[in-house]
Amino acid sequence: MFPCLLRKYLYACMNIVVYSFLRTSAMTANKQNCTVSEMVIKNTEEQLLRYDPDLLDKHIYMPCFSPFSIQHSTEKCRNPERSPSPSTSTLNLTSAEQFANGSVALKASEFMVPGKNYYSPSKTFRLTLQTDQNLVLYRECDSAPVFASRTEALPPAKAFLSNDGNFMLGTYNINDRMETLYWDTATWGYGESRLLVSDLGFFYLCNSESCYWRSAGQRNQGCNGISNYAPATFYHYGVILKAEEEMDLGSTYYSKNGDYSFIMYDVASNNYLTVVRKCDCRQGFRTASLKRISSLHLYANGNLVAYDSNGSPVWWSITSGNHVDPELRLYDNGFLYLCDQRGCYWQSSGFIDACNPKNARQC
């Protein structure tokens, strides 16, 4: 009887080994047939869960075997020989940059050409530095601006991506050294990077390891009545302003978890809005520093507008519309959101990487 039981035990063990081998082989084959690498899988899932869960509905570069893409797993699982050739705008993207689904607009140490259009891969969005010095991201289907640096009416400027990962807009001398900073992403210390214009309606900064910063923009980016509201309950948040409420100079609001603060800085020469990340004191969102903001007002139509001391508008979210009970919120992921009863329709720029104390700056 004992030999019989031993044979059954060994037979069961062999079945387990064979099943494990076949399962591993299948997963390996599935990985190879997907459009992303293992590093992108890790970066994508971590970034989506931590910083932008609403992008899970986009199905952009999600791995075939990921639990986050079960419903659409067949869309991205194609045999390599059947896969369409990538467009020239998306060739040579690093695996981390594929997360952004974007086209390379700038490489490290390059200037943006004023008046030139930098398109997303499907040409649904274009980024341009206008001759009025305003950096604007347009939605092509209706030519609507979804992001603007609000640096118009300032002396002629250049936009430059530094070799340490900071994207800057300002005046430069004849030797291409910066003289006056208008606006920047405050992302120095990330090393050699590239700026990508994405079909998601944002532009990203990415290095060889990850995409670490994303621009502000509208969330209801559809044309012809198609809306794309982000869910409004994916993180804890604190309400900063409700419709027809105002925030004054020197005010500070904190996220629920205390990791971020939204501040209207009252500095001698630079009054501006910013979101500060506590772990490294970096400012993921901030308005142009020369505009001298003194108040912030949320209108009942959903538009968020900042005014200077003379009552002139100097920054706004470009979100006027048929919004019901809009709110300005600071979420625990470090992003400002404008939300109404249907969901969130605008979000600020911000960091989409994990905090690295090595990149910390002085608070």
N, C-alpha and C positions, 0 to 999 in steps of 0.2 A: 504493500500500500504506500509506503514511504517513497519508493522510486517513482510511483505514479504521480504523487503530489509534487515531487521535485520536477518531473517533466512538465506538469501543468504550470508550475511557477516559472520555469525557464521559458516556456512558450509565451506566457503572458509578458515577461520581461522583454523578449524579442519583439513582440508586437508594439510595446511602448517605444522601444528604441527606433523601430522602423517608422512608426507614426511621427515621432519627434523629428526624425531626419527628413521625412517627406514634408512636414509642416514648415521646417526651417528652409528647405529648398524652395518651397512655394513662396514663402515670404521674401526670400532673397531674389527670386525671379521677379516677383511683384515690385520690389524696390527698383530693380534694374529697368523695368518697363515704365516706371513713373517719370514725371517731368521734373522731379526735384531730387536733390541729394539728401543724404541723411542729416547733414548739418542744417539744411533748410528746414527739414521736418522738425528738428529740435528748436531752432530759432523761431520758426513760424508758430508752432503750437504754444511755446512759452510767451511769445510776444502777443499773440492774439488773446490768450487767456488773461495775461496780466494787464495789458494796456489797451486792447481794442477788441473785445469779444464780439462786437457787432460785425466785424469783418469775417467771422466764421460763415456768414451767409453769402459771402462773395464767391467762395469756391475757387479762389485764386491760388494756384500752385500748391494745393493741398495734396498730401501724399495719398496714394491709392488705398493703402492699408490703414490709414489713420482713422481712429474712431470718430474724428471730427468731420469726416467727409464720406460717411457711409452712404448717404442718400445719393451722392453724385460720384461714387467711386469710379464708375465706368467711364465718365467723361475725361478723366485725366490718365486712365490706364490704356495706353496705346503702345503697340509694338514699335520699337525704334524705327524699323524700316517703313512703317506707315505714317510716322509722325511728320507733319508739315515742316518745311525748313523755316527756321526763325527769320524774322525780318532783320534787315541790316541795323535797325535802330535798337534791337535787343541782343545783338550778337555780343559775345564776350562778357556777358554779365557774370559776376561772381555768383556763387550759389546763394550767398546772403542777400544779394541785390534782387534776386528773382522774387523774393518775398514781396517787394514793392510793385512788381509787375510794371516796370517803368522803362523809359528810354533814357540813356545817358545824355544829359544836357551839358554838364561841365565836369572836367576832371581836375585833379589837384593842380593848383597854381595857374588856373585859367581864368580869364576875364569873360564875362558875358557880353556879347555884342549888342549894343543898344539898338532897339528896333527889330532885332531878329526874333523869330518865333521858334520856340523849342517845344516840340510836340510829344505827347504820350504815344505809346506804340500804335494804337488804333486811331490816332489823331482826333480823339474826342476832347482833349484838353491841350492848351498851349500856354506856355510861360513866356513872358516877354518883359524886358526892361524898356519901358516907354521913353520917349524923348522928353517927357515931363518929369522924369526921374522916378516914376512910380513903377514898382515891380508888381505885375498883375498875372494871375492865373485865370484864364478864360475857359469857359465851357463852350465848345464849338457849335453845338446844335442850335443855340440861341444867342451866342456871343455874350453870355452873362458872365460877369466877373465873380469868381468864387473865393478869391484871395486877393488882397492888395496890401502892399506895405505902407501905403498912405504917406509916401515921401515925395509927393508931387510939390511943385512950386518951390523947390530947393535948388541951389546951384547944381550944375551938371555933375552927374555921379557915374560911378562904375560899380559893377557887381563882380566880386572876386571870391573864388573858393581857395582858401589858403591851404598850404601843404600839411597843416595840422587839423584840418576838418572844419574850420569855421567859415561860414558863408557871410560875406560882409558887403554892405552897400554904403558908399560914401564917396568923398572926393579924394583924388590921388594927384600927386605932383608929377612932373615930367619923368621922374625916375620910377614911377609906379609905386611910390610909397604913400600910404594913407595919410591924409591930413585931417579930415573931419569924418567921423563915423555917423551915419544916419540911422542905420538899423543893422542888426546882425543876429545870427542864430545862437550865439554864445556857446558854440560847440568845439572850442579849441581843445586840443589834447587827444583827439580821436585818430590822429594819424592821417595818412594819405587816403582821401575819400573821393566820392563822386556824387554829383547831384542828379537825381532821377526825376523825371516827370511821369506821373503814374496815371493809368486809366481809372484809378480809384478816385481821382479828383483832388489829389494832393501832390506835392513834390517832397522827396525824401533825401536825406543825407545818409550815405552808407559807406562803410569801410569794408575790408576784406572779411571781417567777422560777422557783422550784423548791420542792419539799418538802425540808426540810433536816434534820428530826429525826423519829425514829420510836420509839414506846414499846417496852418489853420485852414478851415474850409467849411463849406456847406455840406450837410448830410443828405438833404433832399435834392439830389443832383440830377434827377431825371428830367427829360423834356417831354412835351406833349402830354402833360398830366401824370406822368409816371413819377411816383414819389419813392424815396429811399430813406425813410426815417430810421434812425438808430433806436434800439430799445432803450427805455429810460430807467431801467431798474437793474443794470448789470453790476453796479457798484454802490457802496454807500456814498452819500453826498450831503453837502450842506448848501442850503439856498442862500445866495448872496443878495440877489435882487428879485423882486416880483415886478409885474407890470406897473409902470409909472413911478417906480422908486429910483432913488439916486444914491450914488456912492461919492463921498467927498475926498478931497486930497488928504493924504496921510492915513487913510483907512487901511486896515488889515483884516483879512478873513482867513480862517484855517480850515483845512479839510478835516473830515471826521476822525481820521486816523492820526492827524497831526503831522503827517509827512510833507505836506505842501502848504504854502501860504500864498494868497492872492493879495497883492499890495499895490496901492497907488502911491508910488514913491514921491516924497516931497524933498527934492534935492535942489541945491542952490541954482544949478543951471539946467537940470534935466528932470522934468516931472513926467513919469510914464507909468503904464500899467505893466505888471509882471506877475508870473507865477514862479515861486522859488521852491526848489526841491531841497528839503532839509538835509538829506544825507551828504550832499556835496555843495550845497549853496548855489547850484546852477539855476539859471533862469530859462526854463523851457519855452515860455511865452513872454514876449514883451513888445510894446509898441515903439514906434520911432522916438528916439530920445530927444529930438529937437522940437517936438510939437508942443511941449509944455502943457500937458493935460492937467486940468484942475477939477473936473467932475465927470461922472459916468452915469448915464441915464438909460434905463430900459423902457422902451415905448411899448404901448399896447399892441402895436402891429408886429412886434417881435424883433425890431431893430435895436441893437445896442450901440449907443453913440457916446463918444468922449468929446468934451468941450474944453477949450482953453479958458483963461480968465476973462476974455472978452466975449465969451458966449459963442464963439465960432466953432463949428464941428471940425475936429482934427483927426478923428479915427472913428470908423464904424464897421459893423460886422457884415454889412451888405445883405441883410436878412429881412427887409420889410416885406410883409405879406399878410395873409389871412390866418394869423396865429391866435389861438385862444388860450388865455391865461399863461403867457410866456414867463419863464423863470431863467435866471442866470444861476448856474450851479457849479460848485467846485467838487469834482469827484475824487475819490480816494486813489485814482490812478494818475492824478496830477493834471488832468485836463479840465478846462472850463467848457461847459456845455450850455447852449441855449435850448430849452426844451418847452414844449407845450403839451396839450392833452393827447396829441397823437404820438409824441416821442421827441427825440432830440434832433434838431435840424441844423445845428452849427457846433463846431468844436474848435478850441484854440489849438495853436501849435504846441508841441511838447516833445519830451524825450520818450522814446519807445524801447529803450534799453534798460537793463538793470543798472542800478547805481554802482559806480566804481569809485571808491574813496581815493584812488590814485589820481583821479581827475578833479578832485575837490578844489574849490577856490575859496578865498577869504569871504566870509559873510559880512 
